[in-house]
Amino acid sequence: MSQPQPSSPPAPTAPPAALEIGPHTVRPPVVLAPMAGITNAPFRTLCREFSGGKGLFVSEMITTRALVERNEKTMQLIHFDASEKPRSIQLYGVDPVTVGKAVRMIAEEDLADHIDLNFGCPVPKVTRKGGGSALPYKRNLLRAILREAVSGAGNLPVTMKMRKGIDDDHITYLDAGRIAVEEGVTAIALHGRTAAQHYGGTADWSAIARLKEHVPEIPVLGNGDIWSAADAVRMMRETGCDGVVVGRGCLGRPWLFGDLVAAFEGRTGDVARPTLRTVADVMVRHAALLGEWIGDEARGVIDFRKHVAWYLKGFSVGSEMRKRLAVTSSLAELRAGLDELDLEQGWPEGADGPRGRTSGNNRVVLPDGWLRDPYDCAGVSADAEQDTSGG
């Protein structure tokens, strides 16, 4: 696979300290955010290749109920390549007992080396049942889940990812951070938006700084609006956070992790500005890896379709060809379509900017009476677990 050619980014003023997640040292302190349908084993493989194996790459979200029930699809999702060290898995759950069972299963069966808990999902079908970013509002429920998880994990480190709160009138991250410290959580990642914001507006990095001041006992990772290596360096400099979590910024750009490693290691000039030819090579490899993982080339290419627009962002392709590439069903068809393009195009101006959905100012759908009492745990049911993610 051809490698993106470098240009020149700003370098950090000093190399950051490594991130310690329990017994695991993450250097540089860069984490791939869990994203449903995206951060499966093939995408993690690409990101690791570009980073030279440096950083932490988290699985897409796994529901605790499905894991405990050994759902076939879920058991495939928790498969890690032999080269993945440490193996990092994100769990989503609303019931302390089920979360505890899932964590003990992971620890006893050696299914992962690190467990992250998702309290950041803003999707309505999750929040309307009290899950995701709605859950930290119920302080006692959050505490019970964290206690069961840490207790069941044994020697495995348990971390959590969350948002600022439900909306500007119901901010929870400082209380949640203190509860996490008290219950033995190893590190916290904060997305600097509320559930109501979804991915709209601008992430509030000042909240990340406040959380770091509030819980100095454990590492705090910042998440939100990291579109380039320079953004990651700036976030750490401005907030004092211990590491960064990169989500939407790497959609269609797995080489961003190479940029991040270079920037944190002080190597100026190593920012990828790939030509369309190089991007096309990565696209075909991504689709091929998905086919190998699924065990069916056609299904792999079909699963890859959602990535096409992200990879081609900013390039001169044409609407008809974009549509054609988004309905391909074989590697040969994908490669043939890409070969019809002007593959000598340079990296487009502005293609490093925001990607993914950016809608904001949403009304957060919650269970009836959810906001009446921040401590009462009533109203959360097991069907709050959905096969979805976000954060």
Contacts in CASP RR format, 6 or more apart in sequence:
PFRMAT RR
TARGET T0000
AUTHOR 0000-0000-0000
METHOD contacts of the structure
MODEL  1
MSQPQPSSPPAPTAPPAALEIGPHTVRPPVVLAPMAGITNAPFRTLCREF
SGGKGLFVSEMITTRALVERNEKTMQLIHFDASEKPRSIQLYGVDPVTVG
KAVRMIAEEDLADHIDLNFGCPVPKVTRKGGGSALPYKRNLLRAILREAV
SGAGNLPVTMKMRKGIDDDHITYLDAGRIAVEEGVTAIALHGRTAAQHYG
GTADWSAIARLKEHVPEIPVLGNGDIWSAADAVRMMRETGCDGVVVGRGC
LGRPWLFGDLVAAFEGRTGDVARPTLRTVADVMVRHAALLGEWIGDEARG
VIDFRKHVAWYLKGFSVGSEMRKRLAVTSSLAELRAGLDELDLEQGWPEG
ADGPRGRTSGNNRVVLPDGWLRDPYDCAGVSADAEQDTSGG
1 49 0 8 1.000
1 281 0 8 1.000
1 282 0 8 1.000
1 285 0 8 1.000
2 277 0 8 1.000
2 278 0 8 1.000
2 281 0 8 1.000
3 272 0 8 1.000
3 278 0 8 1.000
4 255 0 8 1.000
4 272 0 8 1.000
4 273 0 8 1.000
4 274 0 8 1.000
4 278 0 8 1.000
5 272 0 8 1.000
5 273 0 8 1.000
5 274 0 8 1.000
5 275 0 8 1.000
5 278 0 8 1.000
6 262 0 8 1.000
6 269 0 8 1.000
6 270 0 8 1.000
6 271 0 8 1.000
6 272 0 8 1.000
6 273 0 8 1.000
7 269 0 8 1.000
7 271 0 8 1.000
7 273 0 8 1.000
8 268 0 8 1.000
8 269 0 8 1.000
8 271 0 8 1.000
9 228 0 8 1.000
9 229 0 8 1.000
9 230 0 8 1.000
9 259 0 8 1.000
9 262 0 8 1.000
9 263 0 8 1.000
9 268 0 8 1.000
9 269 0 8 1.000
9 270 0 8 1.000
9 271 0 8 1.000
10 230 0 8 1.000
10 233 0 8 1.000
10 263 0 8 1.000
10 268 0 8 1.000
11 233 0 8 1.000
11 263 0 8 1.000
11 266 0 8 1.000
11 267 0 8 1.000
11 268 0 8 1.000
12 233 0 8 1.000
12 236 0 8 1.000
12 237 0 8 1.000
12 263 0 8 1.000
12 264 0 8 1.000
12 266 0 8 1.000
13 237 0 8 1.000
15 28 0 8 1.000
15 264 0 8 1.000
15 265 0 8 1.000
15 266 0 8 1.000
16 28 0 8 1.000
16 29 0 8 1.000
16 236 0 8 1.000
16 243 0 8 1.000
16 264 0 8 1.000
17 29 0 8 1.000
17 242 0 8 1.000
18 25 0 8 1.000
18 26 0 8 1.000
18 27 0 8 1.000
18 28 0 8 1.000
18 29 0 8 1.000
19 25 0 8 1.000
19 26 0 8 1.000
19 27 0 8 1.000
19 28 0 8 1.000
19 29 0 8 1.000
19 31 0 8 1.000
19 56 0 8 1.000
19 187 0 8 1.000
19 219 0 8 1.000
19 221 0 8 1.000
19 242 0 8 1.000
19 243 0 8 1.000
20 26 0 8 1.000
20 219 0 8 1.000
21 56 0 8 1.000
21 86 0 8 1.000
21 114 0 8 1.000
21 157 0 8 1.000
21 159 0 8 1.000
21 186 0 8 1.000
21 187 0 8 1.000
21 219 0 8 1.000
22 157 0 8 1.000
22 186 0 8 1.000
23 155 0 8 1.000
23 157 0 8 1.000
24 56 0 8 1.000
24 86 0 8 1.000
24 113 0 8 1.000
24 114 0 8 1.000
24 157 0 8 1.000
26 55 0 8 1.000
26 56 0 8 1.000
27 54 0 8 1.000
27 55 0 8 1.000
28 54 0 8 1.000
28 55 0 8 1.000
28 260 0 8 1.000
28 261 0 8 1.000
28 264 0 8 1.000
28 265 0 8 1.000
29 55 0 8 1.000
29 221 0 8 1.000
29 236 0 8 1.000
29 242 0 8 1.000
29 243 0 8 1.000
29 244 0 8 1.000
29 264 0 8 1.000
30 51 0 8 1.000
30 54 0 8 1.000
30 55 0 8 1.000
30 56 0 8 1.000
30 232 0 8 1.000
30 243 0 8 1.000
30 244 0 8 1.000
30 246 0 8 1.000
30 257 0 8 1.000
30 260 0 8 1.000
30 261 0 8 1.000
30 264 0 8 1.000
31 55 0 8 1.000
31 56 0 8 1.000
31 57 0 8 1.000
31 58 0 8 1.000
31 189 0 8 1.000
31 221 0 8 1.000
31 243 0 8 1.000
31 244 0 8 1.000
31 245 0 8 1.000
31 246 0 8 1.000
32 39 0 8 1.000
32 44 0 8 1.000
32 47 0 8 1.000
32 55 0 8 1.000
32 56 0 8 1.000
32 57 0 8 1.000
32 58 0 8 1.000
32 245 0 8 1.000
32 246 0 8 1.000
32 247 0 8 1.000
32 250 0 8 1.000
32 257 0 8 1.000
33 39 0 8 1.000
33 58 0 8 1.000
33 161 0 8 1.000
33 189 0 8 1.000
33 223 0 8 1.000
33 245 0 8 1.000
33 246 0 8 1.000
33 247 0 8 1.000
33 391 0 8 1.000
34 58 0 8 1.000
34 59 0 8 1.000
34 60 0 8 1.000
34 61 0 8 1.000
34 90 0 8 1.000
34 116 0 8 1.000
34 118 0 8 1.000
34 161 0 8 1.000
34 389 0 8 1.000
34 390 0 8 1.000
35 60 0 8 1.000
35 247 0 8 1.000
35 248 0 8 1.000
35 251 0 8 1.000
35 389 0 8 1.000
35 390 0 8 1.000
36 60 0 8 1.000
36 61 0 8 1.000
36 387 0 8 1.000
36 388 0 8 1.000
36 389 0 8 1.000
36 390 0 8 1.000
37 60 0 8 1.000
37 389 0 8 1.000
38 60 0 8 1.000
38 251 0 8 1.000
39 57 0 8 1.000
39 58 0 8 1.000
39 59 0 8 1.000
39 60 0 8 1.000
40 59 0 8 1.000
40 60 0 8 1.000
40 77 0 8 1.000
40 290 0 8 1.000
40 293 0 8 1.000
41 79 0 8 1.000
41 80 0 8 1.000
41 81 0 8 1.000
41 84 0 8 1.000
41 289 0 8 1.000
41 293 0 8 1.000
42 286 0 8 1.000
42 289 0 8 1.000
42 290 0 8 1.000
42 291 0 8 1.000
42 292 0 8 1.000
42 293 0 8 1.000
43 254 0 8 1.000
43 286 0 8 1.000
44 57 0 8 1.000
44 59 0 8 1.000
44 81 0 8 1.000
44 84 0 8 1.000
45 81 0 8 1.000
45 83 0 8 1.000
45 289 0 8 1.000
46 254 0 8 1.000
46 282 0 8 1.000
46 285 0 8 1.000
46 286 0 8 1.000
46 289 0 8 1.000
47 57 0 8 1.000
47 250 0 8 1.000
47 254 0 8 1.000
47 257 0 8 1.000
48 57 0 8 1.000
48 83 0 8 1.000
48 84 0 8 1.000
48 257 0 8 1.000
49 254 0 8 1.000
50 254 0 8 1.000
50 255 0 8 1.000
50 256 0 8 1.000
50 257 0 8 1.000
50 258 0 8 1.000
50 272 0 8 1.000
51 257 0 8 1.000
51 258 0 8 1.000
51 260 0 8 1.000
51 261 0 8 1.000
52 258 0 8 1.000
52 261 0 8 1.000
53 83 0 8 1.000
54 257 0 8 1.000
54 261 0 8 1.000
55 257 0 8 1.000
55 261 0 8 1.000
56 86 0 8 1.000
56 88 0 8 1.000
56 114 0 8 1.000
57 84 0 8 1.000
57 88 0 8 1.000
58 88 0 8 1.000
58 89 0 8 1.000
58 90 0 8 1.000
58 116 0 8 1.000
59 77 0 8 1.000
59 78 0 8 1.000
59 80 0 8 1.000
59 88 0 8 1.000
59 89 0 8 1.000
59 90 0 8 1.000
59 112 0 8 1.000
60 77 0 8 1.000
60 90 0 8 1.000
60 389 0 8 1.000
61 90 0 8 1.000
61 91 0 8 1.000
61 92 0 8 1.000
61 118 0 8 1.000
61 121 0 8 1.000
61 388 0 8 1.000
61 389 0 8 1.000
61 390 0 8 1.000
62 74 0 8 1.000
62 77 0 8 1.000
62 78 0 8 1.000
62 89 0 8 1.000
62 90 0 8 1.000
62 91 0 8 1.000
62 92 0 8 1.000
62 102 0 8 1.000
63 74 0 8 1.000
63 91 0 8 1.000
63 92 0 8 1.000
63 93 0 8 1.000
63 385 0 8 1.000
63 386 0 8 1.000
63 387 0 8 1.000
64 91 0 8 1.000
64 92 0 8 1.000
64 93 0 8 1.000
64 95 0 8 1.000
64 98 0 8 1.000
64 99 0 8 1.000
64 100 0 8 1.000
64 101 0 8 1.000
64 102 0 8 1.000
64 103 0 8 1.000
64 385 0 8 1.000
65 93 0 8 1.000
65 95 0 8 1.000
65 98 0 8 1.000
65 102 0 8 1.000
65 382 0 8 1.000
65 385 0 8 1.000
66 73 0 8 1.000
66 74 0 8 1.000
66 385 0 8 1.000
66 387 0 8 1.000
67 74 0 8 1.000
67 78 0 8 1.000
67 91 0 8 1.000
67 102 0 8 1.000
67 105 0 8 1.000
67 106 0 8 1.000
68 98 0 8 1.000
68 101 0 8 1.000
68 102 0 8 1.000
68 105 0 8 1.000
78 89 0 8 1.000
78 111 0 8 1.000
78 112 0 8 1.000
80 87 0 8 1.000
80 112 0 8 1.000
85 113 0 8 1.000
86 112 0 8 1.000
86 113 0 8 1.000
86 114 0 8 1.000
87 111 0 8 1.000
87 112 0 8 1.000
87 113 0 8 1.000
87 114 0 8 1.000
88 112 0 8 1.000
88 113 0 8 1.000
88 114 0 8 1.000
88 116 0 8 1.000
89 106 0 8 1.000
89 111 0 8 1.000
89 112 0 8 1.000
89 114 0 8 1.000
89 115 0 8 1.000
89 116 0 8 1.000
90 115 0 8 1.000
90 116 0 8 1.000
90 117 0 8 1.000
90 118 0 8 1.000
90 161 0 8 1.000
90 389 0 8 1.000
91 99 0 8 1.000
91 102 0 8 1.000
91 103 0 8 1.000
91 115 0 8 1.000
91 116 0 8 1.000
91 117 0 8 1.000
91 118 0 8 1.000
91 149 0 8 1.000
92 117 0 8 1.000
92 118 0 8 1.000
92 121 0 8 1.000
92 132 0 8 1.000
92 385 0 8 1.000
92 389 0 8 1.000
93 99 0 8 1.000
93 102 0 8 1.000
93 117 0 8 1.000
93 118 0 8 1.000
93 131 0 8 1.000
93 145 0 8 1.000
93 384 0 8 1.000
93 385 0 8 1.000
94 129 0 8 1.000
94 130 0 8 1.000
94 131 0 8 1.000
94 132 0 8 1.000
94 135 0 8 1.000
94 141 0 8 1.000
94 145 0 8 1.000
94 380 0 8 1.000
94 381 0 8 1.000
94 382 0 8 1.000
94 384 0 8 1.000
94 385 0 8 1.000
95 145 0 8 1.000
95 380 0 8 1.000
95 382 0 8 1.000
96 141 0 8 1.000
96 144 0 8 1.000
96 145 0 8 1.000
96 147 0 8 1.000
96 148 0 8 1.000
97 148 0 8 1.000
98 382 0 8 1.000
99 117 0 8 1.000
99 145 0 8 1.000
99 148 0 8 1.000
99 149 0 8 1.000
100 148 0 8 1.000
100 149 0 8 1.000
100 151 0 8 1.000
100 152 0 8 1.000
103 115 0 8 1.000
103 148 0 8 1.000
103 149 0 8 1.000
103 152 0 8 1.000
103 153 0 8 1.000
103 156 0 8 1.000
103 158 0 8 1.000
104 152 0 8 1.000
104 153 0 8 1.000
105 111 0 8 1.000
106 112 0 8 1.000
106 115 0 8 1.000
106 153 0 8 1.000
106 156 0 8 1.000
107 152 0 8 1.000
107 153 0 8 1.000
107 154 0 8 1.000
107 155 0 8 1.000
107 156 0 8 1.000
112 156 0 8 1.000
113 156 0 8 1.000
114 156 0 8 1.000
114 157 0 8 1.000
114 159 0 8 1.000
115 149 0 8 1.000
115 153 0 8 1.000
115 156 0 8 1.000
115 157 0 8 1.000
115 158 0 8 1.000
115 159 0 8 1.000
116 158 0 8 1.000
116 159 0 8 1.000
116 160 0 8 1.000
116 161 0 8 1.000
116 189 0 8 1.000
117 145 0 8 1.000
117 146 0 8 1.000
117 149 0 8 1.000
117 158 0 8 1.000
117 159 0 8 1.000
117 160 0 8 1.000
117 161 0 8 1.000
118 132 0 8 1.000
118 160 0 8 1.000
118 161 0 8 1.000
118 389 0 8 1.000
118 390 0 8 1.000
118 391 0 8 1.000
119 132 0 8 1.000
119 133 0 8 1.000
119 135 0 8 1.000
119 136 0 8 1.000
119 142 0 8 1.000
119 160 0 8 1.000
119 161 0 8 1.000
119 162 0 8 1.000
119 163 0 8 1.000
119 176 0 8 1.000
120 132 0 8 1.000
120 133 0 8 1.000
120 161 0 8 1.000
120 162 0 8 1.000
120 163 0 8 1.000
120 191 0 8 1.000
120 195 0 8 1.000
120 390 0 8 1.000
120 391 0 8 1.000
121 127 0 8 1.000
121 131 0 8 1.000
121 132 0 8 1.000
121 133 0 8 1.000
121 388 0 8 1.000
121 389 0 8 1.000
121 390 0 8 1.000
121 391 0 8 1.000
122 132 0 8 1.000
122 133 0 8 1.000
122 163 0 8 1.000
122 195 0 8 1.000
122 196 0 8 1.000
122 197 0 8 1.000
122 198 0 8 1.000
122 362 0 8 1.000
122 364 0 8 1.000
122 390 0 8 1.000
122 391 0 8 1.000
123 386 0 8 1.000
123 388 0 8 1.000
123 389 0 8 1.000
123 390 0 8 1.000
124 362 0 8 1.000
124 364 0 8 1.000
124 365 0 8 1.000
125 386 0 8 1.000
125 388 0 8 1.000
126 132 0 8 1.000
126 134 0 8 1.000
126 384 0 8 1.000
126 386 0 8 1.000
126 388 0 8 1.000
127 133 0 8 1.000
127 134 0 8 1.000
127 166 0 8 1.000
127 195 0 8 1.000
127 364 0 8 1.000
127 365 0 8 1.000
127 366 0 8 1.000
128 365 0 8 1.000
128 366 0 8 1.000
128 367 0 8 1.000
129 367 0 8 1.000
129 380 0 8 1.000
129 381 0 8 1.000
129 383 0 8 1.000
129 384 0 8 1.000
130 138 0 8 1.000
130 366 0 8 1.000
130 367 0 8 1.000
130 370 0 8 1.000
130 379 0 8 1.000
130 380 0 8 1.000
130 384 0 8 1.000
131 380 0 8 1.000
131 384 0 8 1.000
132 384 0 8 1.000
133 162 0 8 1.000
133 163 0 8 1.000
133 165 0 8 1.000
133 166 0 8 1.000
133 194 0 8 1.000
133 195 0 8 1.000
133 364 0 8 1.000
133 391 0 8 1.000
134 166 0 8 1.000
134 195 0 8 1.000
134 364 0 8 1.000
134 366 0 8 1.000
134 367 0 8 1.000
134 370 0 8 1.000
135 141 0 8 1.000
135 142 0 8 1.000
135 145 0 8 1.000
135 380 0 8 1.000
136 142 0 8 1.000
136 162 0 8 1.000
136 165 0 8 1.000
136 172 0 8 1.000
136 173 0 8 1.000
136 175 0 8 1.000
136 176 0 8 1.000
137 165 0 8 1.000
137 166 0 8 1.000
137 170 0 8 1.000
137 172 0 8 1.000
137 370 0 8 1.000
137 371 0 8 1.000
137 374 0 8 1.000
138 374 0 8 1.000
138 375 0 8 1.000
138 376 0 8 1.000
138 377 0 8 1.000
138 380 0 8 1.000
139 175 0 8 1.000
139 176 0 8 1.000
139 179 0 8 1.000
139 374 0 8 1.000
139 375 0 8 1.000
140 375 0 8 1.000
140 376 0 8 1.000
140 377 0 8 1.000
141 377 0 8 1.000
141 380 0 8 1.000
142 176 0 8 1.000
142 179 0 8 1.000
143 179 0 8 1.000
143 182 0 8 1.000
143 183 0 8 1.000
144 377 0 8 1.000
146 158 0 8 1.000
146 160 0 8 1.000
146 179 0 8 1.000
146 180 0 8 1.000
146 183 0 8 1.000
146 184 0 8 1.000
146 185 0 8 1.000
147 183 0 8 1.000
149 158 0 8 1.000
150 158 0 8 1.000
150 183 0 8 1.000
150 184 0 8 1.000
150 185 0 8 1.000
157 186 0 8 1.000
157 187 0 8 1.000
158 184 0 8 1.000
158 185 0 8 1.000
158 186 0 8 1.000
159 185 0 8 1.000
159 186 0 8 1.000
159 187 0 8 1.000
159 188 0 8 1.000
159 189 0 8 1.000
160 176 0 8 1.000
160 180 0 8 1.000
160 185 0 8 1.000
160 188 0 8 1.000
160 189 0 8 1.000
161 188 0 8 1.000
161 189 0 8 1.000
161 190 0 8 1.000
161 191 0 8 1.000
161 223 0 8 1.000
161 245 0 8 1.000
161 391 0 8 1.000
162 172 0 8 1.000
162 173 0 8 1.000
162 176 0 8 1.000
162 177 0 8 1.000
162 188 0 8 1.000
162 189 0 8 1.000
162 190 0 8 1.000
162 191 0 8 1.000
163 173 0 8 1.000
163 190 0 8 1.000
163 191 0 8 1.000
163 192 0 8 1.000
163 193 0 8 1.000
163 194 0 8 1.000
163 195 0 8 1.000
163 391 0 8 1.000
164 171 0 8 1.000
164 172 0 8 1.000
164 173 0 8 1.000
164 190 0 8 1.000
164 191 0 8 1.000
164 192 0 8 1.000
164 193 0 8 1.000
164 194 0 8 1.000
164 204 0 8 1.000
164 207 0 8 1.000
165 171 0 8 1.000
165 172 0 8 1.000
165 173 0 8 1.000
165 194 0 8 1.000
165 195 0 8 1.000
166 172 0 8 1.000
166 194 0 8 1.000
166 195 0 8 1.000
166 196 0 8 1.000
166 364 0 8 1.000
166 366 0 8 1.000
166 371 0 8 1.000
167 194 0 8 1.000
167 195 0 8 1.000
167 196 0 8 1.000
167 364 0 8 1.000
168 194 0 8 1.000
168 196 0 8 1.000
170 371 0 8 1.000
171 194 0 8 1.000
173 190 0 8 1.000
173 207 0 8 1.000
173 211 0 8 1.000
174 210 0 8 1.000
174 211 0 8 1.000
174 214 0 8 1.000
177 185 0 8 1.000
177 188 0 8 1.000
177 211 0 8 1.000
177 214 0 8 1.000
177 215 0 8 1.000
178 214 0 8 1.000
178 215 0 8 1.000
180 188 0 8 1.000
180 215 0 8 1.000
180 218 0 8 1.000
181 215 0 8 1.000
181 217 0 8 1.000
181 218 0 8 1.000
185 218 0 8 1.000
186 218 0 8 1.000
186 219 0 8 1.000
187 218 0 8 1.000
187 219 0 8 1.000
187 220 0 8 1.000
187 221 0 8 1.000
187 242 0 8 1.000
188 211 0 8 1.000
188 215 0 8 1.000
188 218 0 8 1.000
188 219 0 8 1.000
188 220 0 8 1.000
188 221 0 8 1.000
189 220 0 8 1.000
189 221 0 8 1.000
189 222 0 8 1.000
189 223 0 8 1.000
189 245 0 8 1.000
190 207 0 8 1.000
190 208 0 8 1.000
190 211 0 8 1.000
190 220 0 8 1.000
190 221 0 8 1.000
190 222 0 8 1.000
190 223 0 8 1.000
191 203 0 8 1.000
191 222 0 8 1.000
191 223 0 8 1.000
191 224 0 8 1.000
191 245 0 8 1.000
191 391 0 8 1.000
192 203 0 8 1.000
192 204 0 8 1.000
192 205 0 8 1.000
192 207 0 8 1.000
192 208 0 8 1.000
192 222 0 8 1.000
192 223 0 8 1.000
192 224 0 8 1.000
193 199 0 8 1.000
193 200 0 8 1.000
193 201 0 8 1.000
193 203 0 8 1.000
193 204 0 8 1.000
193 224 0 8 1.000
195 362 0 8 1.000
195 364 0 8 1.000
196 360 0 8 1.000
196 361 0 8 1.000
196 362 0 8 1.000
196 363 0 8 1.000
196 364 0 8 1.000
197 360 0 8 1.000
197 361 0 8 1.000
197 362 0 8 1.000
198 357 0 8 1.000
198 359 0 8 1.000
198 360 0 8 1.000
198 362 0 8 1.000
199 248 0 8 1.000
199 356 0 8 1.000
199 357 0 8 1.000
199 358 0 8 1.000
199 359 0 8 1.000
199 360 0 8 1.000
200 358 0 8 1.000
200 359 0 8 1.000
200 360 0 8 1.000
200 361 0 8 1.000
201 358 0 8 1.000
201 360 0 8 1.000
202 225 0 8 1.000
203 223 0 8 1.000
203 224 0 8 1.000
203 225 0 8 1.000
205 222 0 8 1.000
205 224 0 8 1.000
205 225 0 8 1.000
205 235 0 8 1.000
205 238 0 8 1.000
205 239 0 8 1.000
206 239 0 8 1.000
208 220 0 8 1.000
208 222 0 8 1.000
208 235 0 8 1.000
208 239 0 8 1.000
208 240 0 8 1.000
208 241 0 8 1.000
209 238 0 8 1.000
209 239 0 8 1.000
209 240 0 8 1.000
209 241 0 8 1.000
211 220 0 8 1.000
212 220 0 8 1.000
212 239 0 8 1.000
212 240 0 8 1.000
212 241 0 8 1.000
212 242 0 8 1.000
219 242 0 8 1.000
219 243 0 8 1.000
220 241 0 8 1.000
220 242 0 8 1.000
220 243 0 8 1.000
221 241 0 8 1.000
221 242 0 8 1.000
221 243 0 8 1.000
221 244 0 8 1.000
221 245 0 8 1.000
222 235 0 8 1.000
222 239 0 8 1.000
222 241 0 8 1.000
222 243 0 8 1.000
222 244 0 8 1.000
222 245 0 8 1.000
223 244 0 8 1.000
223 245 0 8 1.000
223 246 0 8 1.000
223 247 0 8 1.000
223 391 0 8 1.000
224 245 0 8 1.000
224 247 0 8 1.000
225 231 0 8 1.000
225 354 0 8 1.000
226 232 0 8 1.000
226 235 0 8 1.000
226 244 0 8 1.000
226 245 0 8 1.000
226 246 0 8 1.000
226 247 0 8 1.000
226 249 0 8 1.000
227 249 0 8 1.000
227 352 0 8 1.000
227 353 0 8 1.000
227 354 0 8 1.000
227 355 0 8 1.000
228 256 0 8 1.000
228 259 0 8 1.000
228 271 0 8 1.000
228 352 0 8 1.000
228 353 0 8 1.000
229 256 0 8 1.000
229 258 0 8 1.000
229 259 0 8 1.000
229 260 0 8 1.000
229 262 0 8 1.000
229 263 0 8 1.000
229 264 0 8 1.000
229 271 0 8 1.000
230 263 0 8 1.000
232 244 0 8 1.000
232 246 0 8 1.000
232 260 0 8 1.000
232 263 0 8 1.000
232 264 0 8 1.000
233 263 0 8 1.000
233 264 0 8 1.000
235 241 0 8 1.000
235 244 0 8 1.000
236 243 0 8 1.000
236 244 0 8 1.000
244 260 0 8 1.000
246 256 0 8 1.000
246 257 0 8 1.000
246 260 0 8 1.000
248 354 0 8 1.000
248 355 0 8 1.000
248 356 0 8 1.000
249 256 0 8 1.000
249 353 0 8 1.000
249 354 0 8 1.000
249 355 0 8 1.000
250 256 0 8 1.000
250 257 0 8 1.000
251 307 0 8 1.000
251 310 0 8 1.000
251 355 0 8 1.000
251 356 0 8 1.000
252 307 0 8 1.000
252 310 0 8 1.000
252 311 0 8 1.000
252 313 0 8 1.000
252 355 0 8 1.000
253 272 0 8 1.000
253 310 0 8 1.000
253 311 0 8 1.000
253 352 0 8 1.000
253 355 0 8 1.000
254 282 0 8 1.000
254 286 0 8 1.000
255 272 0 8 1.000
255 274 0 8 1.000
255 282 0 8 1.000
256 272 0 8 1.000
258 270 0 8 1.000
258 272 0 8 1.000
259 270 0 8 1.000
259 271 0 8 1.000
259 272 0 8 1.000
262 269 0 8 1.000
262 270 0 8 1.000
262 271 0 8 1.000
263 270 0 8 1.000
263 271 0 8 1.000
272 347 0 8 1.000
273 346 0 8 1.000
273 347 0 8 1.000
274 282 0 8 1.000
274 346 0 8 1.000
274 347 0 8 1.000
275 343 0 8 1.000
275 344 0 8 1.000
275 345 0 8 1.000
275 346 0 8 1.000
275 347 0 8 1.000
276 315 0 8 1.000
276 341 0 8 1.000
276 342 0 8 1.000
276 343 0 8 1.000
276 344 0 8 1.000
276 345 0 8 1.000
276 346 0 8 1.000
277 343 0 8 1.000
277 344 0 8 1.000
279 311 0 8 1.000
279 312 0 8 1.000
279 315 0 8 1.000
280 335 0 8 1.000
280 338 0 8 1.000
280 339 0 8 1.000
280 341 0 8 1.000
280 343 0 8 1.000
282 311 0 8 1.000
283 304 0 8 1.000
283 307 0 8 1.000
283 308 0 8 1.000
283 311 0 8 1.000
283 334 0 8 1.000
283 338 0 8 1.000
284 331 0 8 1.000
284 334 0 8 1.000
284 335 0 8 1.000
284 338 0 8 1.000
286 304 0 8 1.000
286 307 0 8 1.000
287 300 0 8 1.000
287 301 0 8 1.000
287 304 0 8 1.000
287 331 0 8 1.000
287 334 0 8 1.000
288 297 0 8 1.000
288 331 0 8 1.000
290 299 0 8 1.000
290 300 0 8 1.000
290 301 0 8 1.000
290 303 0 8 1.000
290 304 0 8 1.000
291 297 0 8 1.000
291 299 0 8 1.000
291 300 0 8 1.000
291 301 0 8 1.000
291 303 0 8 1.000
293 300 0 8 1.000
294 300 0 8 1.000
294 303 0 8 1.000
297 330 0 8 1.000
297 331 0 8 1.000
298 329 0 8 1.000
298 330 0 8 1.000
301 328 0 8 1.000
301 329 0 8 1.000
301 330 0 8 1.000
301 331 0 8 1.000
301 333 0 8 1.000
301 334 0 8 1.000
302 329 0 8 1.000
304 334 0 8 1.000
305 326 0 8 1.000
305 327 0 8 1.000
305 328 0 8 1.000
308 322 0 8 1.000
308 325 0 8 1.000
308 326 0 8 1.000
309 322 0 8 1.000
309 326 0 8 1.000
310 355 0 8 1.000
310 356 0 8 1.000
312 322 0 8 1.000
312 325 0 8 1.000
313 348 0 8 1.000
313 351 0 8 1.000
313 355 0 8 1.000
314 348 0 8 1.000
314 350 0 8 1.000
314 351 0 8 1.000
315 341 0 8 1.000
315 345 0 8 1.000
315 348 0 8 1.000
315 351 0 8 1.000
316 342 0 8 1.000
316 345 0 8 1.000
316 348 0 8 1.000
317 325 0 8 1.000
317 341 0 8 1.000
321 337 0 8 1.000
321 340 0 8 1.000
321 341 0 8 1.000
324 337 0 8 1.000
325 334 0 8 1.000
325 337 0 8 1.000
325 338 0 8 1.000
328 334 0 8 1.000
328 337 0 8 1.000
367 379 0 8 1.000
367 380 0 8 1.000
370 379 0 8 1.000
END
